[in-house]
């Protein structure tokens, strides 16, 4: 297709022949079938295209389900939004199909800049598919994947509770890493010889994210303020190279020549993480990436040895059961560099096609390696060519942060985690906590049934995170909700009659709402809803659901009527976890992502009212509503506790003191039906050791 035949969708140019969208110098590569779907909508712009027409035209006789089409449309929307955050040209016509806005489409201006393709890059000795200069990563179909040879994995260091962020000294081969005792307030820096001798502390009260170049050590210190610190091992002096806004999961790395330090930070409070580069001498700071506004952001900067490329992980969505260990679900990308700065003439290149959890990137010479769960067997070590190199099974022993030693071995973190459900009395604050429905895996996100009989929760005891149900009186585990392989579930909530469960059904990083009938065992997946849909709860009459969705471009609270799937947006300035109440004329209580408040919105209110302002932002789901009382968890200066606030009087009460904080980033608190007890999830064990393995027989 010639340049003059390209089409424009508002500010974005569509090039069907090259399977790509462009805006200026930015290029986003699409899957061929995603472009076929978009092409069909373009050909019939302004018309409603039934889903059946899309299946017949794009897949013909292939047997595919609604989830496949939903994912492709979701990816198309994300691609347009990444190029233009205000652009949302694809409209979902409920129960029918899709429509592309006719007024947004026009022939592309032949003189408009098409953007420059990303030049080819050699990675290892293996051939890589390059389409219009973009590095393409293709995940093989499961039947064609050769079995990954079992590896001999050895413990490299397990002296302390947390040994993380390994970095290798290229002159001596020693491994430097962050080290920390259980519940210790500060993180130290340790070193260990490549042969695995005794661990030595070299710096007290350091921080996370060890980066190393010559005698310079860099790390992020967040004990009091957020700082990027450089320590010179020769002079034993340290200096603050930059201040930061937020803990970034240790995402920092030196350039190959040591002139730049790349790190992730939030450019503004609540904004997604973006990668910046700061000159190690002089302190000049430049922006490297600009992530989509509704994403988690960009992490794990990994500059190539030749200084021409920067690999990083763009987290589009938060993770599920691995929330303590992985930052999100997204794709590996590569940005071009010139003299350490962003090469704006080269568009970002997607290394991975399918969204997945990524837990670290490293370069082995010209070859890019990373840990990912994009395959069918949990976390594995992948090469950027799509080759699977090593397999790690199960939630326990989840690998992170690989780095290559001088002798070719790979050292990495190996995380083990366990969480349990607990019950505490609200009528007797001195009564001890009781562990309920415990296992040796991750049990979290509890929900008590309104009839007082059952508890539902999320557990990894069967492998992937699934919904389990138990009898409160007997402590017996009764059932689990069957889900397809690779699908996870979270945040269950009982209907007012205790007969149905609604929960998040997560598949490939995208969440849909699902309703399970405990009597008939029917499972209804509400795949017709557009956008990402999360944190469901029931309306008091059981006819509808409250939920968070990004279908409007950012996270808001919506009400869904189950009978006809009609939708109503309830919040305008942001909303996430929500619950409805009938007292005082009715309304909702809700929290927001990145916000430290709980809010109340009545049916007649035009503006929400702030109920509390000290809810930790990561505790957005650690509260529950019963009648006119909101029970919530906080991390007070004198220790974690559970408080409550009355919607009628606005009176706040301290209810329980806790030994440890609740789990974060999920719905980890629920109140018993009679209001006499709370159930909550608490981490009972979390540790990280360093492991080492070799990919060949050498």
C-alpha positions, 0 to 999 in steps of 0.5 A, spaced: 500 500 500 503 506 498 503 512 503 498 516 499 493 510 500 494 510 508 488 511 512 488 516 518 484 515 524 484 522 528 491 523 529 493 516 528 496 513 521 493 506 519 498 502 514 495 495 513 500 493 509 505 493 514 500 491 520 502 498 524 499 504 527 503 510 526 503 517 529 509 521 528 516 517 529 512 512 534 510 506 531 506 500 534 506 493 531 499 489 530 498 482 530 496 480 523 489 478 525 488 485 529 489 488 523 484 484 519 479 486 525 481 493 524 481 493 517 474 490 517 472 496 521 475 501 517 472 498 510 465 499 514 466 505 518 460 508 521 456 501 521 455 496 526 459 490 524 456 484 528 461 479 531 459 474 527 461 478 521 468 479 524 469 471 526 467 469 519 471 474 515 477 474 520 477 467 522 473 463 517 472 456 519 477 456 525 474 454 531 475 460 536 471 463 542 469 470 544 475 471 548 480 471 542 476 477 539 475 481 546 483 480 547 484 483 539 479 489 540 482 490 547 489 490 544 487 495 538 484 500 543 490 500 547 494 501 541 490 507 539 491 509 546 498 509 547 499 513 541 494 518 543 491 518 550 484 521 548 483 517 542 477 511 543 475 510 536 472 503 537 465 503 540 462 496 543 455 495 541 452 491 546 450 484 544 451 486 537 458 487 535 463 494 534 463 500 530 468 505 528 467 512 528 466 514 521 468 522 522 474 519 525 477 516 519 480 519 513 485 518 507 492 519 510 496 526 508 501 523 503 506 529 506 505 527 513 511 524 516 510 516 516 515 515 522 521 511 521 522 504 522 526 501 528 533 498 524 534 491 525 538 489 531 543 482 531 541 478 537 546 472 538 547 467 533 540 465 532 536 468 526 530 473 528 524 475 524 524 482 522 518 486 519 519 493 517 525 493 522 521 491 528 524 485 532 518 480 533 517 475 538 513 469 537 510 465 542 510 458 539 504 454 539 504 449 545 504 442 541 510 445 537 515 447 543 520 442 545 521 440 552 525 444 556 531 440 559 531 440 566 536 444 570 541 443 576 539 449 580 543 450 586 543 455 592 548 461 591 546 464 597 541 463 603 544 466 609 539 472 610 531 472 609 532 477 603 537 476 598 535 480 592 538 484 586 544 481 584 549 484 580 556 482 578 563 485 578 566 484 571 573 485 574 573 480 579 566 476 578 564 477 585 556 478 586 554 484 589 546 484 592 541 487 597 541 483 603 536 484 609 534 480 615 526 478 617 523 485 619 529 489 619 528 496 617 534 497 613 537 494 607 544 492 607 549 491 601 553 484 601 558 481 596 559 474 595 565 470 591 563 467 584 564 460 588 559 461 593 563 463 599 561 466 605 557 472 605 560 479 607 556 486 608 560 491 605 555 497 606 550 498 612 543 501 611 543 501 603 537 500 599 534 496 593 536 495 586 543 494 585 547 497 579 554 496 578 560 499 574 567 499 576 568 502 583 561 505 583 555 502 586 548 505 585 541 503 589 535 506 591 534 508 598 527 509 601 527 508 608 526 515 609 526 519 603 526 516 596 533 517 593 538 514 588 544 513 591 551 512 588 557 509 593 564 509 591 567 502 593 574 505 592 573 512 596 567 509 601 563 515 599 556 516 597 552 521 594 545 522 592 545 522 585 537 524 584 531 524 588 525 520 586 517 520 588 516 512 589 519 506 590 521 503 583 522 495 584 529 496 584 529 498 577 536 502 575 542 500 571 548 503 569 550 504 561 555 500 558 560 506 559 558 508 566 556 515 564 549 514 565 544 511 570 537 509 568 532 508 573 524 508 573 520 514 577 513 517 577 514 524 574 508 526 578 504 523 584 499 517 581 503 517 574 505 511 571 513 509 572 517 512 566 524 511 565 529 517 566 537 517 565 541 521 569 548 523 568 553 520 573 557 526 572 553 533 572 547 530 574 543 532 567 536 528 567 533 526 560 526 522 559 527 516 556 520 513 555 513 515 556 508 510 558 500 510 557 497 514 562 493 508 564 498 503 565 503 501 571 509 504 567 516 502 565 520 498 569 527 494 569 531 498 564 537 494 561 541 497 556 545 493 551 552 492 551 553 496 545 549 502 548 545 502 542 538 499 545 535 500 552 530 494 553 525 495 559 518 492 561 512 496 560 507 493 565 500 495 562 496 491 568 497 489 575 499 482 577 494 477 580 496 472 585 504 474 585 502 481 587 508 481 592 513 479 587 511 482 580 510 489 578 504 487 573 502 484 566 505 487 560 510 486 554 518 487 553 520 493 549 526 496 546 528 503 545 533 506 541 539 510 544 544 515 541 549 517 546 545 514 552 539 518 550 533 516 547 533 516 539 527 519 537 528 517 530 527 509 532 520 507 534 519 503 540 520 495 538 515 490 542 519 484 543 513 480 546 507 479 543 502 476 549 501 480 555 505 476 561 508 477 568 515 479 567 520 479 573 527 481 570 531 483 564 539 481 562 543 481 556 548 475 555 552 479 550 548 481 544 542 476 547 536 479 551 534 474 556 528 475 561 523 471 566 516 470 564 510 466 565 508 467 557 508 460 556 504 454 559 508 452 565 509 458 569 515 462 570 521 460 565 527 464 562 526 466 555 531 469 550 528 474 545 527 470 539 522 466 543 526 460 545 524 457 552 531 456 556 529 454 563 523 452 567 521 454 574 515 450 577 509 453 581 508 459 586 514 457 591 521 459 588 518 464 583 524 467 579 526 474 578 532 479 576 537 474 572 544 476 571 549 473 567 556 471 571 563 471 568 563 464 567 556 463 563 552 461 569 546 465 571 544 468 578 537 470 580 533 471 585 528 465 588 522 467 592 518 463 596 511 466 599 505 464 603 499 467 606 494 465 610 487 467 612 485 469 619 479 470 624 479 476 629 473 477 634 470 484 633 466 484 640 472 482 644 479 485 642 483 481 647 481 474 643 487 471 639 487 471 632 485 464 629 488 461 622 482 458 618 482 454 612 490 454 612 495 451 607 502 451 605 500 456 599 497 463 598 490 464 601 487 471 600 482 475 598 476 472 603 469 473 602 464 471 608 457 469 605 451 473 608 447 467 611 453 466 615 455 459 613 460 460 608 467 463 606 470 464 599 477 466 598 482 466 592 488 460 593 494 458 589 493 451 593 491 447 587 496 451 582 493 457 579 489 462 583 482 460 583 476 461 588 475 456 594 469 455 598 469 453 605 464 451 611 465 456 617 462 452 622 466 446 621 472 449 617 471 444 612 473 446 605 467 444 600 469 446 593 473 450 588 470 453 582 473 450 576 476 454 571 480 453 564 488 452 564 491 458 565 485 462 567 486 465 574 480 468 579 480 473 584 476 478 589 470 473 590 463 476 593 457 473 595 450 475 592 445 477 598 442 471 598 448 467 598 447 463 592 452 466 587 459 468 587 461 474 583 469 474 581 474 477 577 476 472 571 483 473 569 486 471 562 492 473 559 492 480 563 485 482 562 479 481 567 472 479 566 467 479 571 464 472 572 458 469 576 458 462 579 451 459 581 453 455 587 446 451 586 446 449 579 454 450 578 453 454 572 458 459 570 457 465 566 463 469 564 460 477 562 465 477 556 460 482 552 463 488 557 468 492 554 474 494 557 478 491 563 473 489 569 475 488 576 473 488 583 466 486 583 460 487 588 453 486 589 447 491 589 443 490 595 437 487 591 442 482 588 440 484 581 446 488 579 454 489 580 458 494 582 465 494 579 471 498 576 472 498 569 477 502 564 472 502 559 472 510 559 479 511 559 481 511 566 478 507 572 471 509 574 466 505 578 460 502 574 453 499 576 451 493 571 444 491 571 445 483 570 438 482 566 440 486 560 447 488 561 446 495 561 451 500 564 451 506 568 458 510 570 457 512 578 464 516 579 467 521 574 474 523 578 476 516 579 474 510 583 476 502 584 473 498 589 466 499 591 460 497 595 453 499 595 449 501 602 441 502 603 442 506 609 440 513 609 437 513 602 443 509 599 449 510 596 456 507 595 463 507 598 469 507 594 476 507 594 481 510 588 488 507 585 493 511 588 489 515 593 489 514 601 482 516 602 475 512 602 469 516 599 462 516 600 457 518 594 450 518 596 444 517 590 443 525 591 450 527 591 453 531 586 460 530 589 463 525 593 465 525 601 471 523 604 470 518 609 477 517 611 484 520 609 489 515 612 488 508 608 494 506 605 494 507 597 496 499 596 490 497 601 485 500 596 481 493 597 482 492 605 475 494 607 468 492 608 461 495 608 456 492 613 450 495 614 452 503 615 459 501 618 465 501 614 471 496 617 478 498 614 485 496 615 490 502 616 498 502 618 498 507 623 505 509 626 504 505 632 502 499 628 497 496 624 490 495 626 483 495 624 478 501 625 471 502 623 467 509 621 459 509 621 456 512 615 450 516 619 454 519 625 461 519 621 464 517 628 471 513 627 472 507 632 479 503 633 477 496 633 483 491 633 490 491 634 494 487 629 501 484 629 502 484 622 499 488 616 494 485 611 496 483 604 496 489 599 493 490 592 487 485 593 480 485 597 483 482 603 478 484 609 471 481 610 466 482 615 462 476 618 454 476 617 453 478 624 458 483 625 462 479 630 468 478 627 473 479 621 476 475 616 483 477 613 489 475 609 496 476 612 503 474 609 506 469 614 512 467 610 516 471 604 523 470 603 528 471 597 534 467 596 539 467 590 540 461 586 545 459 580 544 455 574 547 453 567 544 453 561 549 448 557 553 442 560 559 446 560 
